Amino acid sequence: MIDQHSAIGLRDMHPMQLEALMALIGVTLELASKTDDDELLAQVESDCDELVKLFGGNGVKVTVETH
């Protein structure tokens, strides 16, 4: 287990780092949603969720709307 006092969190990041990380997560989820592969999207959502939580965030939840 990582000692919370030595781990960097989202609040510790420079705003440009945080923006880049969130942009990467957003693009990753968008690309996964365009594959029409529900299993892939679920795995990518889970990976992104864990990444955000690892940095102290609340996580990620994906909702797909079809038009």
N, C-alpha and C positions, 0 to 999 in steps of 0.2 A: 504494500500500500504506500502511496506517495504521501509524504509529510505535507500537510496543507500549508504549512508555513514556508515551505521551499518551492511550492508550485505556483506557476503564473496563472492568473485568471483573466477572464475577459476584461475586468475592470482595470487590470494592471497593464493592458496592452495600449500601445500608442493608437490613437484613433485610425490612422492609416492601416495599421496591422489588423485591427478589428474589421474595418471595412473590407479589406482584401480577403480575410477569412470568410466573412459572411457572403461576399460575392462568389467565392469559390463554392461554398455550400449551395448557394442559390443556383448557380449554373449546373452543378453536379446533379441536383434534384430535377432541374428542368430537363436536362438531357435524358436522365433516367425515365422521366415521365413520357418522353416522346418515343420511347422504344416499344410501347404497348406490351411490355413484359412485366406483368404484375409482380412476379417473384423478384425480378431485378430491382424494381422500384422499392419493394418492401425492404430488400437488403440494403440499398443505398440510403433509404430513410433511416434504418436502424443504425447504420454506420455514422451518418451525419448527426443523429440524435446523441449517440455515445460521444462523439467528438465535442459537441457543444457542452454536454454535461461534464466531460473531462476538464473543460476550462471553466466550470462553475456556472454555466448557463442553465436554463430551464429545459432545454432540449428542443427537438424539432418534431413537428407533426405535419404530415402531408395529406391534403385533401384534393382529390382529382375531380374536376368538374368537366363533363362532356357537353358539348353544344351541338 
